[in-house]
Amino acid sequence: MAVITLSRQMGSGGDIVAVRAAELLGYDLVDKALITEVAREANVPESEVARFDERTESAVKRFLRSLVTPSKSVPVPPAMLWGLEFPYEVSAALINSENVTSEEVHFLDQKSYLQFLQATVQRLWERDRVVISGRGAMMILKDRPRALSVRTVASVEFRVGHVMGRFELSREKAIERIQKGTKRRAAYIRANYGVDWEAPTLYHLVLNTEWLGFERAAQVIADAARQMDRKDSET
């Protein structure tokens, strides 16, 4: 069995590929939305936890919740961090707000969030059979056995068109979204891991979704994961 980390150029459809690869393999998918949801809920008072009905939750969400509640073995930054993008762009108005405590301001740094992500991704690797989309997971699990690192890429024109269609943006706004997102993600990886996230040697597979298409790219990932399984079983 394997753990797949998927990094993507913005607009290359890597999030779509991640969903499909997880479906093909029968793996769980962990992305920003799921981690954010669990982390936010972890900051809810214990008296409110009962309102979360486990019968409607996926197994992987229950697993993530077990890491942070009720013992909180994985420290979670305050809820106010969730929703901020990398690197954190916290305005002076927010920091000086009467609604923000000194304790919360103390946690307004990348280090606390990075520690949370690293601990969470490590636990997911131990659990196995999961696709982790983004979150710098390819660096957190670098050189770990059973970890398949994938990146999706495509031409600028393809990515602009994809973002325009998916988010109903003008060409100008789509280009702006891609440029800002790319700059932010690259800065986060470089600041925390000292590498260029575009470097192909960081990944086992670099897939051009413009050429392959989303479905075929997902199939390539699934095939590679199965090959990894077979290789491990033979050793």
C-alpha positions as a Markdown table, in Angstrom:
| # | Residue | x | y | z |
|---|---|---|---|---|
| 1 | Met | 0.0 | 0.0 | 0.0 |
| 2 | Ala | 1.1 | 3.6 | -0.6 |
| 3 | Val | 0.6 | 7.2 | 0.3 |
| 4 | Ile | 0.4 | 9.6 | -2.6 |
| 5 | Thr | 1.3 | 13.3 | -2.3 |
| 6 | Leu | 0.1 | 15.5 | -5.2 |
| 7 | Ser | 1.4 | 19.0 | -5.9 |
| 8 | Arg | 0.0 | 21.0 | -8.8 |
| 9 | Gln | 0.6 | 24.0 | -10.9 |
| 10 | Met | -2.4 | 26.2 | -10.3 |
| 11 | Gly | -5.0 | 25.5 | -13.1 |
| 12 | Ser | -3.5 | 22.2 | -14.1 |
| 13 | Gly | -6.4 | 20.3 | -12.5 |
| 14 | Gly | -4.4 | 18.5 | -10.0 |
| 15 | Asp | -7.2 | 18.6 | -7.4 |
| 16 | Ile | -9.5 | 16.9 | -9.9 |
| 17 | Val | -6.8 | 14.3 | -10.6 |
| 18 | Ala | -6.3 | 13.7 | -6.9 |
| 19 | Val | -10.0 | 12.9 | -6.4 |
| 20 | Arg | -10.1 | 10.5 | -9.3 |
| 21 | Ala | -6.8 | 8.7 | -8.3 |
| 22 | Ala | -8.2 | 8.2 | -4.8 |
| 23 | Glu | -11.4 | 6.7 | -6.3 |
| 24 | Leu | -9.5 | 4.3 | -8.6 |
| 25 | Leu | -7.3 | 3.1 | -5.7 |
| 26 | Gly | -10.0 | 3.1 | -3.0 |
| 27 | Tyr | -7.9 | 5.5 | -1.0 |
| 28 | Asp | -9.0 | 8.3 | 1.2 |
| 29 | Leu | -8.4 | 11.9 | 0.0 |
| 30 | Val | -7.1 | 14.6 | 2.3 |
| 31 | Asp | -7.0 | 18.1 | 1.1 |
| 32 | Lys | -7.0 | 21.6 | 2.4 |
| 33 | Ala | -10.8 | 21.7 | 2.9 |
| 34 | Leu | -10.8 | 18.5 | 5.1 |
| 35 | Ile | -7.8 | 19.5 | 7.2 |
| 36 | Thr | -9.3 | 23.0 | 7.7 |
| 37 | Glu | -12.7 | 21.6 | 8.7 |
| 38 | Val | -11.2 | 19.3 | 11.3 |
| 39 | Ala | -8.8 | 21.9 | 12.7 |
| 40 | Arg | -11.6 | 24.4 | 13.1 |
| 41 | Glu | -13.8 | 21.8 | 14.8 |
| 42 | Ala | -10.9 | 21.0 | 17.2 |
| 43 | Asn | -11.1 | 24.5 | 18.5 |
| 44 | Val | -14.8 | 24.1 | 19.4 |
| 45 | Pro | -15.4 | 23.6 | 23.2 |
| 46 | Glu | -15.8 | 20.0 | 24.2 |
| 47 | Ser | -19.4 | 20.6 | 25.2 |
| 48 | Glu | -20.1 | 21.2 | 21.5 |
| 49 | Val | -18.3 | 18.2 | 20.1 |
| 50 | Ala | -21.3 | 16.0 | 20.5 |
| 51 | Arg | -23.1 | 17.8 | 17.7 |
| 52 | Phe | -20.7 | 16.2 | 15.2 |
| 53 | Asp | -22.5 | 13.0 | 14.0 |
| 54 | Glu | -19.8 | 10.4 | 13.2 |
| 55 | Arg | -22.3 | 8.4 | 11.2 |
| 56 | Thr | -22.1 | 11.1 | 8.5 |
| 57 | Glu | -18.3 | 11.3 | 8.5 |
| 58 | Ser | -15.7 | 9.5 | 6.4 |
| 59 | Ala | -13.2 | 7.2 | 8.1 |
| 60 | Val | -10.4 | 9.5 | 7.3 |
| 61 | Lys | -12.1 | 12.5 | 8.9 |
| 62 | Arg | -12.7 | 10.5 | 12.1 |
| 63 | Phe | -9.0 | 9.6 | 12.0 |
| 64 | Leu | -8.0 | 13.2 | 11.7 |
| 65 | Arg | -10.3 | 14.2 | 14.5 |
| 66 | Ser | -8.8 | 11.6 | 16.7 |
| 67 | Leu | -5.4 | 13.3 | 16.4 |
| 68 | Val | -6.7 | 16.6 | 17.7 |
| 69 | Thr | -9.7 | 15.8 | 20.0 |
| 70 | Pro | -10.2 | 15.4 | 22.8 |
| 71 | Ser | -6.6 | 14.8 | 23.9 |
| 72 | Lys | -5.2 | 17.1 | 21.1 |
| 73 | Ser | -2.0 | 15.0 | 20.7 |
| 74 | Val | -1.4 | 17.1 | 17.6 |
| 75 | Pro | -1.4 | 20.8 | 18.6 |
| 76 | Val | -3.8 | 22.9 | 16.6 |
| 77 | Pro | -3.4 | 26.6 | 16.0 |
| 78 | Pro | -6.4 | 28.8 | 16.9 |
| 79 | Ala | -9.4 | 28.8 | 14.6 |
| 80 | Met | -8.7 | 32.3 | 13.4 |
| 81 | Leu | -5.7 | 30.9 | 11.3 |
| 82 | Trp | -7.9 | 28.7 | 9.2 |
| 83 | Gly | -8.8 | 30.4 | 6.0 |
| 84 | Leu | -5.6 | 32.4 | 5.8 |
| 85 | Glu | -3.4 | 31.6 | 2.8 |
| 86 | Phe | 0.3 | 31.0 | 2.7 |
| 87 | Pro | 2.2 | 33.0 | 3.6 |
| 88 | Tyr | -0.1 | 34.4 | 6.2 |
| 89 | Glu | -1.2 | 37.9 | 5.3 |
| 90 | Val | -2.4 | 39.2 | 8.6 |
| 91 | Ser | -3.4 | 42.9 | 8.6 |
| 92 | Ala | -2.4 | 45.3 | 11.4 |
| 93 | Ala | -6.1 | 45.9 | 11.9 |
| 94 | Leu | -6.7 | 42.3 | 12.7 |
| 95 | Ile | -3.8 | 42.0 | 15.1 |
| 96 | Asn | -4.8 | 45.2 | 16.9 |
| 97 | Ser | -8.5 | 44.2 | 17.0 |
| 98 | Glu | -10.0 | 44.0 | 20.5 |
| 99 | Asn | -11.4 | 40.6 | 19.5 |
| 100 | Val | -8.0 | 39.0 | 19.1 |
| 101 | Thr | -6.3 | 37.8 | 22.3 |
| 102 | Ser | -2.5 | 38.0 | 22.9 |
| 103 | Glu | -2.4 | 34.2 | 22.9 |
| 104 | Glu | -4.0 | 34.1 | 19.4 |
| 105 | Val | -1.5 | 36.8 | 18.1 |
| 106 | His | 1.3 | 34.6 | 19.4 |
| 107 | Phe | 0.1 | 31.8 | 17.1 |
| 108 | Leu | -0.1 | 34.1 | 14.1 |
| 109 | Asp | 3.0 | 32.7 | 12.4 |
| 110 | Gln | 3.7 | 29.9 | 9.9 |
| 111 | Lys | 5.6 | 27.8 | 12.4 |
| 112 | Ser | 2.6 | 26.7 | 14.4 |
| 113 | Tyr | 0.6 | 25.8 | 11.3 |
| 114 | Leu | 3.6 | 24.1 | 9.8 |
| 115 | Gln | 4.1 | 22.0 | 12.9 |
| 116 | Phe | 0.4 | 21.0 | 12.8 |
| 117 | Leu | 0.6 | 20.0 | 9.1 |
| 118 | Gln | 3.8 | 18.1 | 9.5 |
| 119 | Ala | 2.4 | 16.1 | 12.5 |
| 120 | Thr | -0.8 | 15.4 | 10.6 |
| 121 | Val | 0.8 | 14.3 | 7.4 |
| 122 | Gln | 3.2 | 12.0 | 9.3 |
| 123 | Arg | 0.2 | 10.3 | 11.0 |
| 124 | Leu | -1.5 | 10.0 | 7.7 |
| 125 | Trp | 1.6 | 8.3 | 6.3 |
| 126 | Glu | 1.5 | 5.8 | 9.2 |
| 127 | Arg | -2.2 | 5.2 | 8.5 |
| 128 | Asp | -1.5 | 4.5 | 4.8 |
| 129 | Arg | -3.8 | 4.3 | 1.7 |
| 130 | Val | -4.3 | 8.0 | 1.3 |
| 131 | Val | -3.9 | 10.7 | -1.3 |
| 132 | Ile | -2.7 | 14.0 | 0.2 |
| 133 | Ser | -3.4 | 17.0 | -2.0 |
| 134 | Gly | -1.0 | 20.0 | -1.5 |
| 135 | Arg | 0.1 | 21.1 | 2.0 |
| 136 | Gly | 3.8 | 20.6 | 1.1 |
| 137 | Ala | 3.3 | 16.9 | 1.8 |
| 138 | Met | 5.9 | 16.0 | -0.8 |
| 139 | Met | 8.6 | 17.6 | 1.4 |
| 140 | Ile | 7.2 | 16.3 | 4.7 |
| 141 | Leu | 7.3 | 12.7 | 3.4 |
| 142 | Lys | 10.5 | 13.1 | 1.4 |
| 143 | Asp | 12.5 | 9.8 | 1.3 |
| 144 | Arg | 9.8 | 8.0 | 3.3 |
| 145 | Pro | 9.1 | 4.5 | 1.9 |
| 146 | Arg | 5.7 | 3.9 | 0.4 |
| 147 | Ala | 5.3 | 7.6 | -0.4 |
| 148 | Leu | 4.7 | 8.4 | -4.1 |
| 149 | Ser | 5.3 | 12.1 | -5.0 |
| 150 | Val | 3.4 | 13.5 | -8.0 |
| 151 | Arg | 3.1 | 16.9 | -9.6 |
| 152 | Thr | 0.7 | 18.0 | -12.3 |
| 153 | Val | 1.7 | 20.6 | -14.9 |
| 154 | Ala | 0.2 | 22.2 | -18.0 |
| 155 | Ser | 0.9 | 25.1 | -20.3 |
| 156 | Val | 0.0 | 28.6 | -19.2 |
| 157 | Glu | -2.7 | 28.9 | -21.9 |
| 158 | Phe | -4.3 | 25.6 | -20.7 |
| 159 | Arg | -4.2 | 26.7 | -17.1 |
| 160 | Val | -5.6 | 30.1 | -17.8 |
| 161 | Gly | -8.5 | 28.5 | -19.8 |
| 162 | His | -9.2 | 26.0 | -17.0 |
| 163 | Val | -9.3 | 28.7 | -14.3 |
| 164 | Met | -11.5 | 30.9 | -16.5 |
| 165 | Gly | -14.0 | 28.2 | -17.0 |
| 166 | Arg | -14.0 | 26.7 | -13.5 |
| 167 | Phe | -14.3 | 30.0 | -11.6 |
| 168 | Glu | -16.1 | 32.0 | -14.2 |
| 169 | Leu | -13.4 | 34.6 | -14.4 |
| 170 | Ser | -12.2 | 36.9 | -17.2 |
| 171 | Arg | -8.9 | 36.1 | -18.8 |
| 172 | Glu | -7.2 | 39.0 | -16.9 |
| 173 | Lys | -8.6 | 37.8 | -13.5 |
| 174 | Ala | -7.6 | 34.2 | -14.2 |
| 175 | Ile | -4.0 | 35.2 | -15.0 |
| 176 | Glu | -3.9 | 37.3 | -11.9 |
| 177 | Arg | -5.2 | 34.4 | -9.8 |
| 178 | Ile | -2.7 | 32.0 | -11.2 |
| 179 | Gln | 0.2 | 34.5 | -10.7 |
| 180 | Lys | -0.7 | 35.3 | -7.1 |
| 181 | Gly | -1.3 | 31.7 | -6.2 |
| 182 | Thr | 1.9 | 30.5 | -7.8 |
| 183 | Lys | 4.0 | 33.1 | -6.1 |
| 184 | Arg | 2.4 | 32.4 | -2.7 |
| 185 | Arg | 2.8 | 28.7 | -2.9 |
| 186 | Ala | 6.4 | 28.9 | -4.2 |
| 187 | Ala | 7.3 | 31.3 | -1.4 |
| 188 | Tyr | 5.8 | 29.0 | 1.3 |
| 189 | Ile | 7.8 | 25.9 | 0.1 |
| 190 | Arg | 11.0 | 27.9 | -0.3 |
| 191 | Ala | 10.7 | 29.6 | 3.1 |
| 192 | Asn | 9.9 | 26.4 | 5.0 |
| 193 | Tyr | 11.9 | 23.7 | 3.0 |
| 194 | Gly | 14.5 | 25.7 | 1.1 |
| 195 | Val | 13.6 | 24.2 | -2.3 |
| 196 | Asp | 12.1 | 25.3 | -5.6 |
| 197 | Trp | 8.8 | 23.5 | -5.8 |
| 198 | Glu | 9.0 | 23.5 | -9.6 |
| 199 | Ala | 12.1 | 21.3 | -9.5 |
| 200 | Pro | 11.2 | 18.0 | -11.2 |
| 201 | Thr | 13.6 | 16.0 | -9.1 |
| 202 | Leu | 11.4 | 16.6 | -6.1 |
| 203 | Tyr | 8.8 | 14.3 | -7.6 |
| 204 | His | 8.6 | 10.7 | -8.8 |
| 205 | Leu | 6.1 | 11.6 | -11.4 |
| 206 | Val | 5.5 | 14.9 | -13.3 |
| 207 | Leu | 2.3 | 14.6 | -15.3 |
| 208 | Asn | 1.2 | 17.0 | -18.1 |
| 209 | Thr | -2.5 | 17.1 | -17.7 |
| 210 | Glu | -2.9 | 19.1 | -20.9 |
| 211 | Trp | -1.5 | 16.2 | -22.9 |
| 212 | Leu | -2.7 | 13.3 | -20.7 |
| 213 | Gly | -6.1 | 14.6 | -19.6 |
| 214 | Phe | -7.3 | 14.3 | -16.1 |
| 215 | Glu | -8.6 | 10.7 | -16.3 |
| 216 | Arg | -5.5 | 9.3 | -17.8 |
| 217 | Ala | -3.3 | 11.2 | -15.4 |
| 218 | Ala | -5.2 | 9.6 | -12.5 |
| 219 | Gln | -4.8 | 6.2 | -14.1 |
| 220 | Val | -1.0 | 6.7 | -14.3 |
| 221 | Ile | -0.9 | 7.5 | -10.6 |
| 222 | Ala | -3.0 | 4.5 | -9.7 |
| 223 | Asp | -0.8 | 2.2 | -11.8 |
| 224 | Ala | 2.3 | 3.6 | -10.2 |
| 225 | Ala | 0.9 | 3.1 | -6.7 |
| 226 | Arg | 0.0 | -0.5 | -7.6 |
| 227 | Gln | 3.5 | -1.1 | -8.9 |
| 228 | Met | 4.9 | 0.2 | -5.6 |
| 229 | Asp | 2.7 | -2.2 | -3.8 |
| 230 | Arg | 3.9 | -5.1 | -5.8 |
| 231 | Lys | 7.5 | -4.1 | -5.4 |
| 232 | Asp | 7.1 | -3.8 | -1.6 |
| 233 | Ser | 5.5 | -7.3 | -1.4 |
| 234 | Glu | 8.4 | -8.8 | -3.3 |
| 235 | Thr | 11.0 | -7.5 | -0.9 |
